[in-house]
Amino acid sequence: MKRNILILITVCVLLISISYASFSYASDKGRQYYEKTGQVLWDVKTDEKVIALTFDDGPDPRYTSQILELLAKYDAKGTFFVLGKSAEKYPEVIKRQFNEGHEIANHTYSHVFKASGRRLQEELKKTNDIIYSITGYAPTLFRPVGGIYTDDIINTAYDSGYKVVIWSWHLDTLDWKNPGVRRIANKVLNGTSPGNVVLFHDGGGNRTQTVKALEIILPQLEKEGYKFVTISELMGEKNPRISK
């Protein structure tokens, strides 16, 4: 009798697990699916030594400006996923990013996690309007806060005219934790390969370690023959030599 009960419990647990797995897949189709649809980008397959440096949570008048100085020094272009509330506060930094040839992208207005549906539409539009009022340019790239995405988030962004951009999974520098300059630098130098997308932060806290790490990363990767491009260039939209 006890054996039969144990078997029954085991079967029930398995059925629940299968149901949960099916539900999870239905609510988040995953990377393979979204790479096929082209709605989400993590990185790009290419033989060219190009990478995209991306920066979240700015602009910040101190750290973003220091990063822009470094990028200019190495003829590097970056993609800045900006917060609408910060862009509103520091329009001169946004204008400088745009004038110096960097790509400006949407990271919501208020840094809200897991916003979807109407809330996400409002956040995207508000940020877009602010960036457009400063630059005359309307962003077409969006990165969800924390890189957290669901079907609803992706579909809402896509329906609003955006491509979702995450990053190469192994190149999250975790610089927002201030793990140390050398650790940030080593993460990038030891992990970079052609077509990668690197995640940094230029706002949301003290980004001194990020700036100092870039002082190590940029000259070293330049020495190795890498070119630093925007996300759109990485996708081949501005540089046809880079395969999609």
QUIUR-V28960 format. One record per pair of residues at least 6 apart in sequence whose ideal C-beta (glycine too) atoms are under 8 Angstrom apart, sorted by the first residue. I is the first residue (numbers start at 0). J is the second residue. D is the distance in whole Angstrom. If there is no record, write none. Layout:
<<I;J;D> <I;J;D>>
//
This chain:
<<26;149;6> <26;150;6> <27;148;8> <27;149;6> <27;150;6> <28;150;6> <30;39;7> <30;41;6> <33;39;4> <33;153;6> <33;163;8> <34;40;8> <34;41;7> <37;162;8> <38;153;6> <38;156;8> <38;157;5> <38;162;7> <38;163;6> <39;148;7> <39;153;6> <39;162;7> <39;163;4> <39;164;7> <39;165;6> <40;162;6> <40;163;7> <40;164;5> <40;165;7> <40;196;7> <40;230;7> <40;234;7> <41;165;5> <41;166;7> <41;167;6> <41;168;7> <41;196;7> <42;166;8> <42;167;4> <42;194;5> <42;195;5> <42;196;5> <43;194;4> <43;196;8> <43;233;5> <43;234;6> <43;241;7> <43;242;8> <43;243;7> <44;194;6> <44;242;7> <45;193;5> <45;194;4> <45;233;8> <45;241;6> <45;242;5> <46;193;6> <47;193;6> <47;194;8> <47;226;8> <47;240;7> <47;241;6> <48;193;5> <48;223;7> <48;224;5> <48;225;5> <48;226;6> <49;193;6> <49;194;7> <49;225;7> <49;226;5> <49;227;8> <49;228;5> <49;232;8> <49;233;6> <49;241;6> <50;191;6> <50;193;7> <50;194;7> <50;195;5> <50;196;7> <50;197;6> <50;220;7> <50;225;6> <50;226;8> <50;227;6> <50;228;7> <50;233;8> <51;77;8> <51;78;6> <51;195;7> <51;196;5> <51;197;7> <51;227;7> <51;228;6> <51;229;6> <51;230;5> <51;232;8> <51;233;5> <52;70;8> <52;75;7> <52;77;5> <52;78;7> <52;197;5> <52;199;7> <52;227;6> <53;77;7> <53;78;5> <53;79;8> <53;80;6> <53;142;8> <53;164;7> <53;166;6> <53;196;6> <53;197;6> <53;198;6> <53;199;7> <53;230;7> <54;63;7> <54;66;7> <54;77;6> <54;78;7> <54;79;5> <54;80;7> <54;199;5> <54;200;6> <54;201;4> <54;202;8> <55;80;5> <55;106;6> <55;142;7> <55;198;7> <55;199;7> <55;200;5> <55;201;7> <55;202;7> <55;203;8> <56;80;8> <56;82;6> <56;85;8> <56;106;7> <56;110;7> <56;175;8> <56;200;5> <56;201;7> <56;202;4> <56;203;4> <57;63;5> <57;79;6> <57;81;6> <57;82;7> <57;85;6> <57;92;7> <57;200;8> <57;201;4> <57;202;4> <57;203;8> <58;79;7> <58;81;6> <58;85;5> <58;86;6> <58;89;5> <58;92;4> <58;93;6> <58;96;7> <58;201;7> <58;202;6> <59;85;7> <59;89;7> <59;92;8> <59;201;6> <59;202;4> <59;203;8> <59;206;7> <60;89;5> <60;91;8> <60;92;6> <62;201;5> <62;202;7> <62;205;8> <62;206;4> <62;207;7> <62;209;7> <62;210;6> <63;79;7> <63;89;8> <63;92;5> <63;96;8> <63;201;5> <63;202;7> <64;92;7> <64;95;8> <65;210;5> <66;77;7> <66;201;5> <66;206;8> <66;209;7> <66;210;6> <66;213;7> <67;95;6> <67;96;7> <67;99;6> <67;101;8> <69;75;8> <69;210;7> <69;213;5> <69;214;7> <69;217;6> <70;76;7> <70;77;6> <70;99;8> <70;101;7> <70;217;8> <70;227;7> <71;99;6> <72;217;7> <73;217;4> <73;218;7> <73;221;5> <73;227;7> <74;227;8> <75;217;6> <75;221;8> <75;227;3> <76;100;6> <76;101;6> <76;102;7> <76;227;6> <76;228;6> <76;229;5> <76;232;7> <77;101;5> <77;102;7> <77;227;7> <77;229;7> <78;101;7> <78;102;4> <78;103;8> <78;104;6> <78;140;7> <78;164;8> <78;229;5> <78;230;5> <78;231;8> <79;96;6> <79;101;6> <79;102;7> <79;103;6> <79;104;7> <79;201;7> <80;104;5> <80;105;7> <80;106;4> <80;140;8> <80;141;8> <80;142;4> <80;164;8> <81;93;7> <81;103;6> <81;104;7> <81;105;7> <81;106;6> <81;126;7> <81;130;7> <82;106;5> <82;107;7> <82;108;7> <82;109;7> <82;110;6> <82;126;7> <82;202;7> <83;105;8> <83;107;7> <83;108;3> <83;109;7> <83;122;7> <83;125;5> <83;126;3> <83;129;5> <83;130;8> <84;108;6> <84;109;6> <84;110;8> <85;202;6> <86;93;5> <86;126;7> <86;129;5> <86;130;6> <86;133;7> <87;129;5> <90;133;5> <93;103;7> <93;130;7> <93;133;5> <93;134;6> <94;133;6> <94;134;6> <96;103;6> <97;103;6> <97;133;8> <97;134;4> <97;136;6> <101;229;7> <102;140;7> <102;229;4> <102;230;6> <102;231;6> <103;130;6> <103;134;7> <103;136;7> <103;138;6> <104;138;5> <104;139;8> <104;140;4> <104;141;7> <104;142;7> <104;164;7> <104;230;7> <105;123;6> <105;126;5> <105;127;6> <105;130;7> <105;138;5> <105;140;7> <105;141;5> <105;142;8> <105;161;7> <106;126;7> <106;141;7> <106;142;5> <106;144;7> <107;114;6> <107;119;7> <107;122;4> <107;123;7> <107;126;6> <107;143;8> <107;144;6> <108;121;8> <108;122;5> <108;125;5> <108;126;5> <108;129;8> <109;122;7> <110;144;6> <110;203;8> <111;118;7> <111;122;6> <111;144;6> <112;144;5> <112;145;6> <112;147;6> <113;143;8> <113;144;8> <113;147;6> <113;149;7> <113;152;7> <114;122;6> <114;143;8> <114;144;8> <114;152;7> <115;149;6> <115;151;4> <115;152;5> <115;155;6> <116;151;6> <116;155;6> <119;152;6> <119;155;5> <119;156;7> <119;159;8> <120;155;6> <120;159;6> <123;141;7> <123;156;7> <123;159;5> <123;161;7> <124;159;7> <126;138;8> <127;137;6> <127;138;6> <130;136;7> <130;137;7> <130;138;6> <131;137;5> <138;161;8> <139;160;6> <139;161;6> <139;162;6> <139;231;8> <140;161;6> <140;162;6> <140;163;8> <140;164;5> <140;230;6> <140;231;7> <141;156;5> <141;161;4> <141;162;7> <141;163;6> <141;164;7> <142;163;7> <142;164;5> <142;165;7> <143;152;5> <143;156;8> <143;163;7> <146;165;5> <146;166;7> <146;171;8> <146;198;8> <148;163;6> <148;165;7> <152;163;8> <153;163;5> <156;162;8> <156;163;5> <157;163;7> <164;196;7> <164;230;6> <165;196;8> <166;196;5> <166;197;7> <166;198;4> <167;190;8> <167;195;4> <167;196;5> <167;197;7> <169;190;5> <170;186;7> <170;187;6> <170;190;5> <170;191;7> <170;195;6> <170;196;7> <170;197;5> <170;198;6> <171;198;5> <172;183;5> <172;186;5> <172;187;6> <172;197;7> <172;198;6> <172;199;6> <172;209;8> <172;212;7> <173;183;8> <173;186;8> <174;183;5> <174;199;6> <174;200;6> <174;206;7> <174;208;6> <174;209;5> <174;212;7> <175;200;5> <175;203;6> <175;204;6> <177;204;8> <177;205;7> <177;208;5> <178;208;8> <179;208;7> <180;208;5> <180;211;5> <180;212;5> <180;215;7> <181;212;8> <181;215;8> <183;208;6> <183;209;7> <183;212;4> <184;212;4> <184;215;4> <184;216;5> <187;197;6> <187;212;7> <187;216;5> <187;220;8> <188;215;8> <188;216;6> <188;219;6> <188;220;7> <191;197;7> <191;220;6> <191;225;7> <194;233;7> <196;230;7> <196;233;7> <199;209;5> <199;213;8> <200;206;6> <200;209;6> <201;209;7> <217;227;7> <220;227;8> <228;238;7> <228;241;7> <229;237;7> <231;237;5> <232;238;5> <232;241;7> <233;241;6> <234;241;7> <234;243;6> <235;241;5> <235;242;6> <235;243;5>>
//
